[in-house]
Amino acid sequence: MTHQYDSSNNLVGLQYCMVGYSPTWDAFWSVYLTCILIALSATGYGYMISALAPTVEAANALAPPLMVPLLLFGGFFLQSDSVPDYFIWLKYLSWFYYGAENLYVTQWKDSGACMSQVAARPDINPDNIFRQIQVKYRIL
């Protein structure tokens, strides 16, 4: 159990400082607790697979087919708008959906950390920043 806390502490502590996420303690603790909950959910999934499978080989064969739909329909690779209505219920079973959504909201509420830097630059209009970034990318 302490492994989840230690790995989340190491991952979030280093990554948060190096990447430059939203610079508030509230955001840091929200990300930290979200990562702990994601790790605990993944551990619970592993326990469920080990309870369902009679052998280690069966568990290794059973885990990917049960996990890929959660990963796909949880909003990690597919947007919810592109998922057919009869698969939308898989989104609500996925810990990827809840974890990623909480991390997105934590980072980008209050317009995110980088929007204040964008607002400080007079040559960038925040209303069409993505178009300006795309133009600069095409020039490069």
C-alpha positions in Angstrom: 0.0 0.0 0.0 2.8 2.4 0.7 4.2 1.7 -2.7 1.3 3.7 -4.3 2.0 6.6 -2.0 5.8 6.6 -2.6 5.5 6.2 -6.4 2.9 9.0 -6.6 5.0 11.2 -4.4 8.1 10.7 -6.6 6.2 11.0 -9.8 4.2 14.1 -8.9 6.8 15.8 -6.9 9.4 15.7 -9.6 7.1 16.1 -12.6 5.2 19.0 -11.1 8.2 21.1 -10.4 10.0 20.3 -13.7 7.1 20.7 -16.1 5.7 23.9 -14.7 2.1 23.1 -13.9 -0.3 25.5 -12.2 1.8 27.0 -9.4 -0.5 26.7 -6.5 -0.5 24.4 -3.5 -4.2 23.5 -4.1 -3.4 22.3 -7.6 -0.4 20.4 -6.4 -2.3 18.5 -3.7 -5.2 17.9 -6.1 -2.9 16.3 -8.7 -1.1 14.4 -5.9 -4.3 12.9 -4.5 -5.6 12.2 -8.0 -2.5 10.2 -8.8 -2.8 8.3 -5.6 -6.4 7.4 -6.4 -5.5 6.4 -9.9 -2.8 4.1 -8.5 -5.2 2.6 -6.0 -7.8 2.0 -8.7 -5.2 0.3 -10.9 -4.1 -1.9 -8.0 -7.7 -2.8 -7.4 -8.1 -3.7 -11.0 -5.0 -6.0 -10.7 -6.6 -7.6 -7.7 -9.8 -8.2 -9.6 -8.0 -9.8 -12.5 -6.0 -12.0 -10.1 -9.2 -13.1 -8.4 -10.8 -14.0 -11.8 -7.9 -15.9 -13.3 -6.9 -19.3 -12.1 -3.2 -19.0 -13.1 -0.7 -16.2 -13.8 -0.8 -17.0 -17.5 -4.6 -16.7 -17.6 -4.3 -13.4 -15.7 -1.8 -12.1 -18.3 -4.1 -13.1 -21.1 -7.2 -11.7 -19.4 -6.0 -8.3 -18.3 -5.4 -6.6 -21.7 -8.8 -7.4 -23.3 -10.5 -6.1 -20.2 -8.4 -3.0 -19.8 -8.2 -1.7 -23.5 -11.9 -0.8 -23.6 -11.6 1.2 -20.4 -8.6 3.0 -21.8 -10.2 3.6 -25.2 -13.6 4.8 -24.1 -12.4 6.6 -21.0 -11.6 9.6 -23.1 -7.8 9.0 -23.3 -7.6 8.2 -27.0 -11.2 8.9 -28.2 -13.3 11.9 -27.6 -16.7 11.2 -26.0 -18.4 12.8 -29.0 -17.0 10.2 -31.4 -18.0 7.2 -29.3 -21.2 5.4 -30.2 -24.1 5.8 -27.7 -24.1 2.1 -26.9 -20.5 2.2 -25.7 -20.8 5.4 -23.7 -21.4 3.5 -20.5 -17.8 2.1 -20.6 -16.6 5.7 -20.0 -18.2 5.8 -16.5 -16.5 2.5 -15.5 -13.1 3.7 -16.4 -10.7 5.2 -13.8 -8.9 6.8 -16.7 -11.9 9.0 -17.3 -12.2 10.3 -13.8 -8.5 10.6 -13.3 -7.7 12.4 -16.5 -10.8 14.7 -16.1 -9.7 15.7 -12.6 -6.1 16.4 -13.8 -7.4 18.5 -16.8 -9.7 20.6 -14.6 -7.0 21.1 -11.9 -4.5 22.3 -14.5 -6.7 24.4 -16.7 -9.2 26.0 -14.3 -8.5 29.7 -13.9 -7.3 29.6 -17.5 -4.2 27.6 -16.7 -0.7 28.7 -15.9 0.4 29.5 -19.4 -2.5 31.8 -20.2 -1.1 34.5 -17.9 2.2 34.3 -19.8 0.2 34.6 -23.1 -1.8 37.6 -21.8 1.5 39.3 -20.9 2.7 39.2 -24.6 1.1 42.0 -26.7 1.9 40.1 -30.0 -0.4 37.2 -29.2 -4.2 37.5 -29.1 -5.6 35.0 -26.6 -8.8 34.7 -28.6 -7.2 33.0 -31.5 -4.0 31.7 -30.0 -4.3 28.2 -31.5 -4.5 29.7 -35.0 -1.4 31.8 -34.3 0.5 28.7 -33.0 -0.6 26.7 -36.0 0.7 29.5 -38.4 4.0 29.6 -36.5 4.3 25.8 -36.6 3.7 25.7 -40.4 6.3 28.4 -40.9 8.9 26.3 -39.1 
